[in-house]
């Protein structure tokens, strides 16, 4: 049985690339590659169990259906997504210490 299709928003793609560049600049390419592999494995896990992510409790009603899951091996980084039977839409992949709700354009 095939799971839902994973779609990354433009913001999520930028989040992944910016964090990889930051890790490469601060540490090395090895850490940047580990980050990219961790994001990929976490996305595959979400595709198998979309309801496993914790529901978010944002003030904006438009964000009521958003879930989050930590990136494997990078627990302070969170993947925010919406899921349906056909698609998992990844909205953002960011550090949890940020003003999270303000990162979503409503």
N, C-alpha and C positions, 0 to 999 in steps of 0.2 A: 504494500500500500504506500503510495506516494504522499508525502506530507505537503503542507502549504508552501507556496513559493515565498522566498525571502526577498524583499525589496528594501534597498537602502536609500534613505532620503539623501539629498545632496549634502545636507548638514552632517549626517552620519558618516558619509564618505570623507568629508573634510575633517571630522573629528578623528577618524582612524589615521589619516595621513599626517595630520598635525601632531598627534601624539607620537607616532612612529618617528617623525623628524625630530621631535623634542628628545625622545629617548636616544636617538642616534647622536645628537649634539651633546647631550649631557653624559652619556655613558659610551655606547658603541653600537655598531650595527647588529651585533648579536642580541642585545636587549630589544632593539626595534623589531627584529624578526620574531623574537619570542612573543612580543606584544601582538603582532599580526596573527601569529598562529593561535594565540589565546583567544583573540576576538573570533576567529574562524571557528574554533572548537565550541565556543560558547554559542555562536549563532546556530551551529548544527544541533546543539543540545536544545535550544529554543524551538527549532523546527520539529524536533521529535516530541517535545512536551511544552507546547505554547502556554498552557495555563499554569505552569510551574513558577513563573515569575510572580513576584509580589505585586499586588495592585498598588498603584500610587495614590496618595491622598493629597491632591492638589486642590487649591481653591477654585480654579477655573473649571466650570462644568464641562467644557470642551475636552478636558483631559481625564475625565472619569474612567475611560476605558484603557488608559495607559498602564502598562506593567513594566517592572524593572527586574533585572537580574545582574549580579556582579560578573565581571569578566574573570574567567578562570585564571587564577594566579595573580590577578591584579584586583583584589577585592574592593578597593576604593573607587574603581572605575565601574560605572553602571551603564548597561544597555537599556534604553527605554524604547518600548515597542507597543504596537497595537496588533492584535491578531484576529483573524477570521478563519473559517474553514479553508479558504483558498489562498490567503496571503498573510504573511507576517511583515508588517511595515516597521522597519527600524527607524526611529525618529532621531535619536541622538545617542552618542557614546561618550560620556563625560565623567570627570572626577566628581564624586558625590559631595565634595565640600563647596561646590559652586551654588549660586542662587538658581536652583534647578528650574523652577517654574518659569523664570524669566527667559530661559533658553528656548522655549517653544514659542514660535510665532503663531499667534491666534488670530 
